[in-house]
Amino acid sequence: MKYSIVFTLIILLATNLFSQNSSSDLDSFLEAKMEQYHFPGLQACIVNRDSILWKGNYGYANIAQNKMVGDSTLFNIESISKPVTATAVMQLWENGLF
């Protein structure tokens, strides 16, 4: 649970950073947070209505096999409530309600 909250906050901060800076700043921010919280791999995107504004792949899908995260990497999710909650929080943030 702790990591899902941290992850949600990281994504909120990253979305705000993207709107104010370049994508290289966002890349640096996410890589630093991954190192800080020991996330081996991450796939993220920023969506506005029906278009993808930005997407990024970071780290390893499988450390033992030295396999990097790519566009087709699948992540197992323990429960669907985490991404749904994160999306709801991001929408609240976007509307100035968070």
HELIX and SHEET records of a PDB file:
HELIX    1   1 LYS A    2  GLN A   20  1                                  19    
HELIX    2   2 SER A   23  TYR A   37  1                                  15    
HELIX    3   3 SER A   81  GLU A   94  1                                  14    
SHEET    1   A 3 GLY A  41  ASN A  48  0                                        
SHEET    2   A 3 SER A  51  ASN A  62 -1                                        
SHEET    3   A 3 LYS A  67  MET A  68 -1                                        
END                                                                             
